[in-house]
């Protein structure tokens, strides 16, 4: 599932999936603007068939945070 997550982030942020690591987020992905953050939220909710709360969305600072919230919703990663 990490591959799927990275592919979604890669597509939305227009960066190579191979360049992504779990510690990255809006602070070090230049294209991670507030608008792209909303697009990413939509793509994650659609791609993983989940819904995020406002608190979860506001808590995301890195890809690790996204993984944690997805795991809390029953999505498993390798």
N, C-alpha and C positions, 0 to 999 in steps of 0.2 A: 504493500500500500504506500510505502514511502515514494516509490516511483510515480504512482498516480498523483500524490500530493505535489511532488516536485514538478511534474508535467503541468499541473494546473497553475502553479505559481509561475512557472516558466512562461506559459502562454500569456497570462495576464500581465506580467511584469516585463515581458519581451526580453528575457535573459536566458542564456543556455541553462538547461536543467542540470548539466554537469558542473556548473559553477556554483550551485546552491549547496549550502551546508546549514545544519539545524540552528546554528547561532546567528544566522542572518535575519534581518527584519527591515523595517522602514528606515532605520538609521544607516544601513549600509547597502541597500538596494535603491539606487537613485530613482528608479521609475515607480517606487512604492509610494505614490502620492495618496492623498485622502480619497480621490476619485477611484484610483486603481484598488485601493483598499476595499471600497464598496463592491467593485466588480469582483475582486477576489472572494469576498464574503459570499456573494451570489453563486459564484462558480463552485466554491467549496460546499455550500448547502445543496446545490443541485447535484454535484458529482458524487457526494457521499450520502445523499438523502438524509440530511440532518438539518436542524435549525439551531442557531446560536442565539443566546440571550444577549442583551445589551452589555451586561457585565462581562460576559465571555469575550465579546468583541473588543471592549475597552481594555481587557487584560492582555491582549496579544501584543507582544513586543518582539518576538522572534518566531521562527518556524517551529521551534521546540514548544512554544506556547500553543500553537495551532494543533500540533500533534497531541498535546496533553488534553486539550478540549475534545478533540476527536476520539481519543481513547476513552474519555469519560462518557462518550456517547456510544461506546461499543465497537468502535473501529480499531482494528489491530494493525500494528506495523511490525515489519521484520527487523 
